[in-house]
Amino acid sequence: MGRKLDPTKKEKRGPGRKARKQKGAETELVRFLPAAGDETFKRLSSRARKRAARRRAGTVEVPKPNTAPGTKTLPGELSKAAVQARGKKRPAPTPSSDGDEEEDSEEDGVANQGDLWGSGDSDADMVDDYGADSASEDEEEKLLPIERAALKQKAREAAAGGQWSEEETDEEEDDDVPPESCPPKDDKAEGDLQINVDDEETFVLPASGEMEQDAQAPDLQRVHKRIQDIVGVLRNFGAQREEGRSRSEYLNRLQKDLATYYSYGDFLLGKLMEIFPLSELIEFLEANEVPRPVTLRTNTLKTRRRDLAQALINRGVNLDPLGKWSKSGLVVYDSSVPIGATPEYLAGHYMLQGASSMLPVMALAPQEHERILDMCCAPGGKTSYIAQLMKNTGVILANDANAERLKSVVGNLHRLGVTNTIISHYDGRQFPKVVGGFDRVLLDAPCSGTGVISKDPAVKTNKDEKDVLRCAHLQKELLLSAIDSVNAASKTGGYLVYCTCSITVEENEWVVDYALKKRNVRLVPTGLDFGQEGFTRFRERRFHPTLRSTRRFYPHTHNMDGFFIAKFKKFSNSIPQPHTGNAAAAIPMEPELKDQVTPMSENSGQPAKGAGGTAKAKRQLGRQQHSRKPFQKTNGISKGPGSESTAPSIPKAQESARPQKNCQPDGKAGVIRKPKMARKLKQRGPKSKPSKEAALPKQRAPPKGVDSETPAMPSPSEICTAPGIKDCGQSLGKTKKIEKAKQQLPEQSAKRAASLKEDGTPKGLSVPTGSPHSSTRPPPAKRRKSVTKGSSQPLLS
Amino acid sequence: MRPLTEEETRVMFEKIAKYIGENLQLLVDRPDGTYCFRLHNDRVYYVSEMILKLAANISGDKLVSLGTCFGKFTKTHKFRLHVTALDYLAPYAKYKVWIKPGAEQSFLYGNHVLKSGLGRITENTSQYQGVVVYSMADIPLGFGVAAKSTQDCRKVDPMAIVVFHQADIGEYVRHEETLT
C-alpha cells in the first residue's frame, strides 16, 4: 500500500509505558542523523543534485582542514536538523539560494546562515565541512556511533564543497575562536575532542604559535580548561607528560593562561608562581577575585562588644564575633543598613577595619602609659586600636606622610574618642631626628599591595619589578628609622612591629633580614598563634633562621587580606658599624651609655678585626675618644703612655670582670657596639662625628684627663694578651670613670669640656677626634678627616 | 602652638559655658591630670600636659592635631564649637534634648529638630539655651540651641522648629575635610 509498515519498527503511541520507553541513542538519533545519502537524496532538488554531483566529481582537492576545536566539532557534525533540534544556530550547509525551500523552512532559526553562505556553493549537504579527513586519520580509539556518523559526514562535506567558509561556521559555532586558529588546531581539536570523550588521551600542549592567536580573542572557557589540564599534567608529570615537551614549556603556557584568565600582568603572575605551589596558586588567584568579609572592631573606649552587637542586630545587621583570637572584632555577613553610616558608627562605637589589620596591633601589645609611635598611621584604624588598648593613657604619635589621608586620621580619632594622640605630618624617615625614644613603634609600611588585590584589582597589572624594588628600598629606610626611634632601654617596651599588606618576599623577609644585619635587633615571636611562618629561604636567598617567628597571612587560607607581620626587640641603642660583618653579639649595654659608632666606622676602613677590637674597646671605655686615643697609641706610638693611664678607680673586681667580657668577643669581628648613652646621638656622616666625639668625651671629660693614654683596645689580639688585660683593666677603670662622669655632666658642659680637654691634651699623642676605628686604620687619612676640634695630629704625616 | 590669650580664653569659655555652665571647671581641673587648651592654626586643642611635652618637639607646620580639637576661631575672632567637642560636652550638659528614632536621621543630616521629632526635653530650658541632643538610647548626637523654651515647646504646632542644629555626629562623614 505504499506504507512501509513494519510492526517491529512501529512506534508505540499513547499514554502507556511502552510509548515512553526509550530505545537508545542509536535508534533515537537515526531519525536525525542522515544515513549515507538518505536525506541528501530526499531533500535535493534536481539542480541541487546536479551541483552535488559536480562537486563530488571535482573534489580532488583536500578540503580545507576545517577541524574546529573540539568543542565545535561535535556539534558541527550534526546535521542541520539536529542542530535545529538542539536549538543551535549552526548552519548546516546553507541551502542554496535558489532552492531548497524545504531546507530553508527547516532551519527556522538560522535565517542568517543563508546570508552567510549565500554563495552557490552551499548546497544540499546538511553538515558542515570540518576537515573530516583529519578526523579519520586520528581515529585510533573507539568512537561513539554519533561520532562515527559525524566523521562520515565530515568526509562527505569535504568531498562536497571544500570552499566552505569555515570562518563563518566557526564563528557561529563558537563565539571567540578566531578563524585563523582553526587550521592549526586540527590536531588539537581532535585531541580536545577526544579529551572530552575519553580521558585517557594525553593533553596536547598547543604549539607556541597558537598563543598569539589566543591573544586576539581568547576563549576563556578554553583557557580555563587548558589551565586545569596543565595543572593536572604537572601534578603527575612523569606519567602524563607529552613527549618532547619540557616542564618549563608547560609552566610557561600555564603562566600565560593564568595571566589571561585572571587578568594579571606577567610580572606579578611570575612572582606568584614563585611563591605558591600550583594548587595554592589557583586558590590564591580565585580568592583574589572575591572580596573578603566585612569586619569591624568595637571601640572599647565607648562601648562593649556585646552591647554593640545587640544594637547593630536591632538595626538589622547580621553579624558574628570574629573569632577566638579577637576580643573586639565582629564580622558582618549582611546588613540592611549601610554599615558605615549607622548612628553607632557616627557615635564612634566601632571602626570598619580588616581582620588582618587588627593583627599587628595585637602583636605590638601596647601597655598603658607608654609612648608609642605609629609611623604610617592613615587612615587611623591601627592607631585607634592602640589607643583603646592603652585606654587613652600614655601618648601616641601618629604620623603619616600623606596630607590628604591625614584628614581621615583626624576624623577617625576624634570620632572614636581618642584623646592621647598627636598627629603629625612627617616623612617617616625623619624619625628619630624629630623625636625618638619611644617604647614601642608600629610601622605599617607602604607596599605594593599584592595582598589586597581583591580590594584593588589594578594591582594585578600595574606593578612590576621596579615598583617592588622601590617599595622595598623605602621600606628598608623606614624600618631603620623606626628601629632607631625605639628606646631599647625602655622599661616596658623596646619592641617594634613591622607589617605590610604584601606577600612578596622582597618586601617582607628581605627587608626584615636587612634590618637584622644592620641594627641591634632580634626577632621575637609575634604572639599570634595562627598564620603561616615566614620564609627562611627563598629561591637563591637565605635569611636568618629567626624569620620563622614572622607570620604570613593569605586570603585563601585565612580569609583575610594578605599580610606579613614581624616583631622586633631592640636590645641595644647603639648602632653597629657597617663593616663588621657578623651579627652583633647580644650583649646588652649599660643603659646609660649610648654611643654612636656609625660615623666612625664609616670613615675608617678598618679591617673587621680591628673594628672588633675597637668595638670591644669602645664597650669598655664607653667613649669614642677613649678608644681613639688608645688606637692612636698603638698605631704610631708605643704602648708606654698607655700605662700612664689613670689608675683605674674602679674596683679590681670590676676590672677582672670586664676583661673577660672584653676579650671574649675578640675572636669574632662582631658588630661594634658602643655603650649606650642616655641620650640618642644621631650621626650620619663624618662631619657629625667630630661633634659627636666632642659630645661623648665631654661627658667623660673630667675624669678622663689623660685617659687617652690607654693603649688598650687597639685590637682584639692585644686585648687578649696579657698586656691587653692590663690595658683592659685600665680601660675599664676609665670606663667606670667615664660612666660616672657621664651621669654627672650635662651635655653642653661636657661638650665644652671635651673640646677643652682635647686641646689640652699635652702629649705628642694627639687625640684625633676621629673615630676609634679610624685610629686602628692607617691613621693619616682617617684622622685628618675627623679632626675638627683643633687637636693636633701628630700621627698624621 | 601657643597657649590662649586672655581674650581668647574668655570668648571660648563663654561659648562652652552655654552648654555646660559651671561644669566647665571640671574640664580644667581634672583629677587624673592637668589639661590645658592650646591654639594651633586657629584651632583650639584640649590636651593633657604629658602630651604637650611630646608635642613641643614637633615643628609647627608638621603638627596636624593633638588631643581633642574643640573648635576654631573664625577670622573675626569668634569661637565656633565643633562636633569633636561633643565627647566633653555630653557628660556635663545641663540642658538636654532627646529626639525620637524617626527624627534621628534627619538631625544627622544637618536639619533642625521639629516638634514632631522631639521626645523629651529638660525642664526649665530657656529659649536660645545651648542644648545637647541625644537619641532615645542616650547616645549623644550633637548639640544646638533651643528655639523655644520648654513651656513653649508644649504649645507649639508639630512642624515648628524646637532646636536649631549646630553640630551633629553626621559631620564626621559629611564634612570630614573641615575637621582639620
Interface residues (C-beta under 8 A of the other chain):
Chain A: A311 G340 A341 P343 E344 L346 A347 G348 R371 G394 V395 L397 L406 K407 S408 V409 V410 G411 L413 H414 R415 G417 T419 N420 T421 I422 I423 S424 H425 Y426 V434 V435
Chain B: V47 S48 M50 I51 L54 A55 N57 I58 S59 K62 L63 V64 S65 L66 G67 T68 C69 T84 D87 E104 L108 S135 A137 I139 P140 L141 I169 G170 Y172 V173 E176 E177 L179 T180
